Amino acid sequence: MGFDEVIQIRCTSLQKERWEEAAKLDRRRFTDWVRMQLDDAADKAIEEAEKKSK
């Protein structure tokens, strides 16, 4: 799978440091870790919305 989109977010230096540390502890590259976190959050939000709509 090729990645062809770029997103940018603004955050504090503390947030970025914490996220980088979490990625390091998870033995993942920072971008991979962020992508996984966003995918997990999206899955959860979609599942919750689908439950509410039933």
Buried (B, 14 or more C-beta within 10 A) or exposed (E): EEEEEEEEEEEEEEEEEEBEEBBEEEEBEBEEBBBEBEEEEEEEEEEEEEEEEE
